[in-house]
């Protein structure tokens, strides 16, 4: 680990979390854009992930990485117990420093606070979050619980407004987090058809079924008329959001409009599971 400003700040942050006895997850990004996680419980390091590596191997990989940036999220870490040495020994290995020096206090980045819901969010589908559920599920097959951290807020935000090309780029970035080339290809090959189901007949039929609950027998004709404006089908997350917004305007009762979106979200999550 080269002793540049980023890695020195990273070292200070890790030591500060241990010294202060804090619990939570430290999300780490390397200079070459790989993601890692270090899990803390009351100042003890209880687990680590780096791509498909975990435990001591993840610590060793982090030790060899440069340009580290990090964000600490306070709270209970996932209930894992990796095969790690004592926290002092793990710190010494991770930071390449002697563990017999005096403990130091350092300010860490505050945990991300939940943002208040935006106006009108109750009728916003959040289709990107449905896609994220698929990405996390498939990525967890390779790296376990760390998938939740790797598929983080940045990817969620990009998917909420994504074209299909941007969505494919997200899949590519996640694939690159896996250390083995065959795993990278396998992940992309398996996850893409799972997401595509949401845009094809299965997804449209799900929208139609939930619209019938709100509009009755005219629902299919309303949906078909709306689809004309999209060339007969939807092809990316942004278009699904716009289609649902169009359908919401066809429902006169605001409460029923909210119920339609809530039912549709649950139905699409079921389709994605």
N, C-alpha and C positions, 0 to 999 in steps of 0.2 A: 504494500500500500504506500504509494508515493506521498510524501509529507507536504502536499499542497494545501491551500486554504480550505478547500472543500473537505478533504479527509481529516484535517485538523478539527474543523467544526464538528464533523461526524464523531470523531473520537471524544471530543468534549461532551457531546450530547449523550453518547452511550454511557460514559462514566457518570454524568449527572443523573441519569435515570436510575442507575444502580445506587448511587450515593443517597439519593432522595427517597429510595424505597418505593418507587412508583410502579404501577401496573398498567399494561397496555401493549400496543403493537407499534413498533418502529418500522415504517415503510421506507425502503431504501431503493434508490435508483443509481446505477453505476454510470460512469462516464460514457460507456458504449451502450447505454439505454437498456440494460437488463434490470429486472426487478427482484427484490429480495425482501424478506421480513425477519425481524427479530422479535421474539415474544418475551415479555417480562411479567413477573409476578412478585410484587413487593420487593422490587429491586433485584430479583434473581432472574438470570437468563434461563428460560425453560424450554425454548425451542427456536429453530431458525430454518428458513427456507431460502433457496436460491435456485430459481428455475425448477428442475426436477430433483435437485439435491435437497437434503434435509439434515438437521442435526449437525454433527461435527464436520461433515463434508461441506455443508453450506457455509459454515464459519470459515473453513479453509479457503473456499472460493471467494468469499467476501474479502478475506485477508489479502488476496492477490489482485483485487480490483482497485481501480483508481477513480478519481472524480466523483466520489460518493456524495449524494445529497439525500436528505432524509426528512421525514415528517412523523412526529410521534402522535398517536391517538390514544388518549387516556381511556382506561376502562379495563374490564376483565378480558384477558387474552383468551384465544381458543384453548380448550382443555386438552393440551397435548403435553407429552413428556418425551423429549428426544434424548438420545444417548449423548449427553454433553458432560464435560468435566465440571468442576466447581465454577461458580461465576467468576471468581478471581482468575482462574486458569483460562477460562474462555475469553475473558477480557484481554488477557495478556496475548493470547493467540490471535484474537481478532484485530487488535490494535497494534500488535508488534511492539508492545511496551512491557516493561517490568511491572508486575502486579504488586510490588512491595512498597510503592511510594504512597504518600499520604493521599487520602481521599479528597476530591475536589468537588465543589458545587458549581454547576453551570446551568444557565437558563436554557430551557428547551422550548421549541416551538409549541404554542398552545394547541390543544386538541381541536380538530375541526368541529365547529359548532353546527348544529342542525339549522338549516335555513328555513325561515318561515315560509309557508306555502304562498305562492303567488296568487294574485287575484284570478279567478276563473279556473284554477287548477283542478277543481272538482269535475270539470268537463274536459279535462285534458287526458288523453288516453295514456300517455307515457309508454308508447310502443317500444322505444329504445330499451326500457327496463325489461320488457319481455325478452328481447334479444339477449340482453345481459344475462338473464337467467340461464339461457342455453349456453352462452359462452362460459359462465362459471361452472355449470354442470359438466361440460365436456372437458374444460381445462383441469378441473379437479381430478379427473381420471389420471392425470400425469403428476400433479404436484399437491394434491390434497387440499386442506383448508386454506392454504396460501392463495388459492385461486381467487378468493374474495378480495384480497388486497391487490393482486395483480390487475384484475379487471376493476379498476378503481373509478373514482369520480370523473377523471379525464375522459375515459372511454364512454362512460354513461352520458356525459354531456355531448360528446361528439356524435353518438348514436341517436340522440334525441332530434338532431337536425340533419342526419346523414343521407347522402345519396347512396346508391348501391355501391358505387366505386369507393366512397369513403368507408362504407361498412366493410368492404373487402380489405381495405387498408388496415382497419382495426384488427381483423382476423390475422393479417400478415404480421402486424406488430406483436400480437400475442404468440403466434407461432415462433417468432424469433426468440421469445423468452425461454423456449425449451432448448436444452443443450444438445440433444441428439438430432441430426438431420432427418432420420426416419420418423421420429416423433413429430417433428415440425410438419412434415408432409402429411402424416396420418391425421393430425389434429385438424388441419385445414380441409382435408378431404372428407372428414366425418361431420364437421360442424356446419359447413356451408349448406348441404342439403337439408339439415335440420331447420336452419333459419329460412331457407327458401320455401318451406311448407307454409310459412305464415303469409307469403305473398301469393300463393297459387290458389287453386280451387278450395283447398281445405280452409285457408284463412278467410276467403270471401264467403264461403258457406257459413263459417262461424259468425261473421259480421251479420249476415242475413238472418240467421237464427235469432240473434239477440235483438235485431231491429223489429222482427215480427212481434216480439214481446211488447214493444212500445207502440207500433203503428198498426198491427194487425195484418190483414191480407194484402194491403197495399205496399207493404214493406219491400217486397222484391222489386216491384216496378220503380219505387223510389230509389232503391240501391242501383238498379240498372241505369236509371237516368243519370244518377250521380257519376257512375263509372264512365259514362260517355265522355265526360270532361277529362278523364285520365286515359283516354284511348282504349277503354274497355277493360283495363286491368291496372293494378298498382305494382310498382317495381322497386320501391325503396321505402325506408322508414318515414321519410318526410311526406311521401305521398299518402301513406296510410293515415298519418295524423291529419292531413288536409281532407281526406275522404271522410274520416270520422267527424271532423268539424263541420263538414257540409251536411252530413246526416243529422247531426245534433240540431242544426237550424230547422230541420223538418219536423222536429218534435216541439209542440207548442208549450207543453207543461215543463217548466224548468226543472222541477223535481224529477220528473220522468226522464228528462234528458240526462241528468246526473246518474240515475239508476241504470240507464242504457249503457253509459260509458263504464260504470263500475262492473256491470255484468259482463260486458265485452272484454274488459281487462282480465277478469277472472277466467273467462272462457279461453282466451288466447294463452294465458299462463298454463292452463290445463293442456292445451294443444302443444305447448312448448315443453311440457314435462315428460 
